[in-house]
């Protein structure tokens, strides 16, 4: 990583560490969000870091952005950073101009284009109530297109996921939109893979934080006159958390490297599938280690385990990538063992 990248991440983490307290994360449960942190990210150019200079961005690499997304997951920042930045990347992929305001996205099926107007209903759209624009897939007679929709003209019914993050229902009735040309199957899969990389980044950050909280708690909590991290069973739990955290970070770094090498579909698929085990182990073991306090609202652990459980089910998830890999193996010649053992560079998507 270059010195410039290091500096960007250092500045971002300092901002988040200084400003995102447990009380700030809790504002979501009160129907609010951290507008001041969003403004700070905007003023420091974080939102545009991976956009091309042609579209008003900094022209950075996608792995720069993914590392920023990881930090927002690590601090559970209650801002639509991942959603807005991904929406703009989706617009850029579709050769549409990026937007300078808050945006969200949906890759669901459900929107129909007829006579240049869009109708349909989308469930669980992240941050829709606070967004100015929606970037979504829309189906027409020609195929799948990307639509940029002004959310001032649609009906939004607020809802939340398990972590109290906004996941709203958006209802469109003959809404107008700016449309891209028809996407190819390769472009659609590219968009789905990048969305998954964003979720992997968020989950990696949350897993890092859960590990940090667990280690800190094991040192502070005493039982029978000594810190609990000195007990053999607790040491085993800490080792399990450390192992899953190391695997998550390694998988995330591999995804970033594969994206830079432009050969990432299999890397993202396998990383996403592996995260299912990581989420189960990290959430279970961390709550076992914390015991009753880990389930209380006053303690921060639940802010991260609830996010892991929510993010696991959202977007292009494990089921999709499991089927993708299975279809690939069934429809390509060659034996399974050589495929598994060959290096990522030799696997063609």
C-alpha positions in Angstrom: 0.0 0.0 0.0 1.3 3.4 -0.9 2.0 6.2 1.6 -1.0 8.1 0.2 -3.3 5.2 0.8 -1.9 4.8 4.3 -2.5 8.4 5.0 -6.1 8.3 3.7 -6.9 5.3 5.9 -5.2 6.8 8.9 -7.2 10.0 8.6 -10.5 8.1 8.1 -9.8 5.8 11.1 -8.9 8.7 13.3 -12.1 10.5 12.4 -14.2 7.5 13.1 -12.4 6.5 16.3 -12.8 10.1 17.7 -16.5 10.6 16.7 -18.3 7.2 16.5 -19.1 6.3 20.1 -21.7 3.8 21.1 -24.2 6.6 21.7 -23.6 7.8 18.1 -24.3 4.3 16.7 -27.5 4.2 18.8 -29.0 7.2 17.1 -30.3 4.8 14.4 -32.6 3.2 17.0 -34.0 6.7 17.6 -34.7 7.3 13.9 -31.7 9.5 13.2 -28.3 9.2 11.7 -24.8 10.8 12.0 -25.1 13.7 9.6 -22.0 15.4 11.0 -19.8 12.4 10.2 -21.2 12.2 6.7 -20.4 15.8 6.2 -16.9 15.2 7.4 -16.4 12.3 5.0 -17.7 14.5 2.2 -15.5 17.4 3.0 -12.4 15.2 3.1 -13.2 13.6 -0.3 -13.8 10.1 1.1 -17.0 9.6 -0.8 -15.4 10.2 -4.2 -12.1 8.4 -3.6 -12.7 5.6 -6.2 -14.6 7.6 -8.8 -12.7 8.5 -12.0 -11.5 12.0 -12.5 -13.8 12.2 -15.5 -16.8 11.9 -13.1 -15.4 14.3 -10.5 -13.6 11.7 -8.3 -10.1 11.2 -7.1 -9.3 8.3 -9.5 -8.3 6.0 -6.7 -8.3 2.2 -6.9 -11.3 0.2 -5.8 -9.3 -1.4 -3.0 -8.8 2.1 -1.4 -12.6 2.5 -1.2 -13.1 -1.1 0.1 -10.6 -0.4 2.9 -12.6 2.8 3.8 -15.8 0.6 3.8 -14.1 -1.8 6.1 -13.4 1.0 8.6 -17.1 2.1 8.5 -18.0 -1.5 9.4 -15.3 -1.6 12.1 -16.9 1.4 13.8 -20.5 0.7 12.8 -20.7 4.2 11.4 -24.4 5.2 11.0 -23.9 6.8 7.6 -24.8 5.6 4.0 -21.2 5.5 2.9 -21.1 2.0 1.4 -24.5 2.6 -0.3 -23.7 6.0 -1.9 -20.2 4.9 -3.1 -21.5 1.7 -4.5 -24.4 3.4 -6.2 -21.9 5.8 -7.9 -19.7 2.9 -9.0 -22.8 1.2 -10.5 -23.6 4.4 -12.4 -20.0 4.6 -13.7 -20.2 1.0 -14.8 -23.3 1.8 -16.8 -21.7 4.9 -18.3 -23.9 7.3 -16.4 -22.8 10.3 -14.5 -22.2 10.0 -10.8 -24.3 12.0 -8.4 -23.1 14.4 -5.7 -25.8 13.7 -3.1 -26.8 10.7 -1.0 -27.7 7.7 -3.1 -28.8 4.1 -2.5 -29.1 1.1 -4.7 -31.0 -2.1 -5.4 -30.0 -5.1 -7.5 -33.3 -6.8 -6.9 -35.7 -7.9 -9.6 -39.0 -6.1 -9.4 -38.9 -2.9 -11.5 -40.4 -2.9 -14.9 -39.8 -0.3 -17.7 -42.7 0.4 -19.9 -43.2 3.5 -22.2 -40.0 5.1 -20.6 -41.6 4.9 -17.1 -40.7 2.6 -14.2 -43.1 0.8 -11.9 -42.6 -1.8 -9.2 -41.8 -2.4 -5.5 -38.4 -2.9 -3.9 -38.0 -4.3 -0.4 -35.2 -3.7 2.0 -33.6 -0.8 0.1 -30.8 0.6 2.4 -31.1 4.2 3.6 -33.8 5.0 1.1 -35.6 7.5 3.4 -32.5 9.6 3.6 -31.3 9.3 0.0 -31.8 11.6 -2.8 -31.4 9.0 -5.6 -31.9 5.4 -6.2 -29.7 3.4 -8.6 -31.4 0.1 -9.5 -31.7 -2.6 -12.1 -34.8 -2.3 -14.2 -36.1 -4.9 -16.7 -37.3 -3.9 -20.1 -38.1 -5.8 -23.3 -34.4 -5.4 -24.3 -32.9 -6.8 -21.1 -31.6 -5.4 -17.8 -30.7 -1.7 -17.6 -29.5 0.6 -14.8 -31.9 3.4 -13.8 -31.1 6.6 -11.9 -34.3 7.5 -10.1 -35.1 10.7 -8.1 -36.5 9.5 -4.8 -38.5 12.7 -4.4 -41.1 11.2 -6.8 -41.7 7.8 -5.1 -43.4 6.4 -2.0 -41.1 5.1 0.8 -42.2 3.0 3.7 -39.6 3.0 6.4 -38.4 -0.3 7.9 -35.2 -1.6 9.5 -33.0 -4.6 9.6 -32.0 -6.4 12.8 -29.3 -3.8 13.5 -31.8 -0.9 13.2 -30.2 0.2 9.9 -32.7 1.7 7.5 -34.0 -0.9 5.1 -37.0 0.6 3.4 -39.7 -0.3 0.9 -39.7 1.8 -2.2 -42.8 1.9 -4.4 -42.6 3.4 -7.9 -45.6 4.2 -10.0 -44.7 5.4 -13.5 -41.6 7.1 -12.2 -39.2 8.9 -14.6 -35.6 7.9 -14.7 -32.3 8.2 -16.5 -31.5 4.9 -18.2 -28.3 3.2 -19.3 -27.9 0.9 -22.3 -28.7 -2.8 -21.8 -26.2 -4.6 -19.6 -24.4 -7.7 -20.7 -24.4 -10.8 -18.5 -20.7 -10.1 -17.7 -21.5 -6.6 -16.6 -24.4 -7.8 -14.3 -22.1 -10.4 -12.7 -19.4 -7.7 -12.3 -21.8 -5.5 -10.4 -23.0 -8.4 -8.2 -19.4 -9.3 -7.4 -18.4 -5.7 -6.4 -21.5 -5.5 -4.2 -20.4 -8.7 -2.5 -16.9 -7.2 -2.0 -18.5 -4.2 -0.3 -20.4 -6.6 2.1 -17.2 -8.6 2.7 -15.4 -5.3 3.6 -18.2 -4.3 6.1 -18.2 -7.7 7.7 -14.4 -7.8 8.0 -14.5 -4.5 9.9 -17.2 -5.8 12.2 -15.3 -9.0 12.9 -12.1 -7.1 13.7 -14.1 -5.0 16.2 -15.7 -8.0 17.9 -12.3 -9.6 18.3 -10.9 -6.3 19.9 -13.9 -6.1 22.3 -13.6 -9.7 23.3 -9.8 -9.5 24.0 -10.3 -6.3 26.0 -13.1 -7.7 28.0 -11.2 -10.9 28.8 -8.4 -8.8 30.3 -10.7 -6.5 32.3 -13.2 -9.1 33.7 -12.0 -10.9 36.8 -13.3 -14.2 38.2 -12.0 -15.9 41.3 -9.5 -13.1 41.7 -7.8 -13.2 38.3 -8.6 -12.0 34.7 -10.7 -14.5 32.8 -8.2 -14.6 29.9 -6.0 -16.7 32.1 -8.6 -19.5 32.2 -7.9 -22.3 29.6 -11.5 -22.3 28.2 -11.4 -18.6 27.7 -8.0 -18.8 26.0 -9.5 -21.4 23.6 -12.3 -19.0 22.8 -9.9 -16.1 22.2 -7.8 -18.4 19.9 -10.9 -19.2 17.9 -11.8 -15.5 17.5 -8.2 -14.7 16.6 -8.2 -17.5 13.9 -11.5 -16.4 12.3 -10.4 -12.8 12.4 -7.2 -13.6 10.7 -9.1 -15.6 8.0 -11.5 -12.8 7.4 -8.7 -10.2 7.0 -6.8 -12.5 4.7 -9.9 -13.2 2.6 -10.6 -9.5 2.4 -7.0 -8.7 1.3 -7.2 -11.5 -1.3 -10.4 -10.0 -2.7 -8.7 -6.5 -2.9 -5.6 -8.0 -4.6 -7.8 -10.0 -7.1 -9.8 -6.9 -8.0 -6.6 -5.0 -8.8 -5.5 -7.9 -10.9 -9.0 -7.9 -12.6 -9.5 -11.6 -11.9 -11.8 -11.7 -8.9 -15.0 -13.6 -9.4 -13.9 -16.8 -7.9 -11.9 -15.1 -5.1 -15.0 -13.1 -4.1 -17.2 -16.2 -4.4 -15.0 -18.3 -2.1 -14.4 -15.4 0.3 -18.2 -14.8 0.7 -18.9 -18.5 1.2 -16.2 -18.8 3.9 -17.6 -15.8 5.7 -20.7 -17.9 6.6 -18.5 -20.0 9.0 -16.7 -16.9 10.2 -19.9 -15.1 11.1 -21.3 -18.1 13.0 -18.1 -18.7 15.0 -17.4 -15.1 15.8 -20.9 -14.2 16.9 -21.3 -17.4 18.9 -17.9 -17.4 20.6 -17.9 -13.7 21.4 -21.3 -13.9 23.1 -20.2 -17.0 25.1 -17.1 -15.2 26.2 -19.0 -12.1 27.3 -21.8 -14.1 28.9 -24.8 -12.0 30.0 -23.3 -8.5 29.5 -22.9 -9.2 25.8 -26.6 -9.2 25.3 -27.3 -6.0 27.2 -28.0 -2.7 25.3 -25.5 -0.8 27.4 -22.6 -2.9 26.0 -21.4 -2.4 22.4 -21.0 -6.1 21.3 -24.5 -6.4 20.0 -24.0 -3.5 17.7 -21.6 -5.6 15.7 -23.0 -9.1 16.0 -26.5 -7.8 14.9 -24.8 -6.2 11.9 -23.1 -9.4 11.0 -26.4 -11.3 11.1 -28.1 -8.7 9.0 -25.4 -8.2 6.4 -25.1 -12.0 6.0 -28.6 -12.2 4.5 -28.5 -9.0 2.4 -27.5 -8.4 -1.2 -25.8 -11.0 -3.4 -25.3 -13.6 -0.6 -23.7 -17.0 0.0 -26.5 -18.9 -1.7 -26.0 -17.0 -4.9 -22.2 -17.6 -4.9 -22.5 -21.3 -4.0 -24.8 -21.8 -7.0 -22.4 -19.8 -9.2 -19.4 -22.0 -8.3 -21.5 -25.2 -8.6 -22.6 -24.1 -12.1 -19.1 -23.3 -13.1 -17.7 -26.7 -12.0 -20.6 -28.6 -13.7 -20.2 -26.7 -17.0 -16.5 -26.6 -17.4 -14.2 -29.4 -18.4 -11.4 -30.6 -16.0 -11.1 -32.4 -12.7 -12.1 -30.9 -9.4 -8.7 -31.3 -7.5 -6.5 -29.5 -10.1 -9.1 -26.7 -10.1 -9.1 -26.4 -6.3 -5.3 -26.4 -6.0 -4.4 -24.1 -8.9 -3.5 -20.5 -8.2 -6.1 -17.7 -8.4 -4.3 -16.2 -11.5 -4.9 -19.3 -13.5 -8.6 -19.6 -12.7 -10.6 -17.9 -15.5 -14.1 -16.6 -14.6 
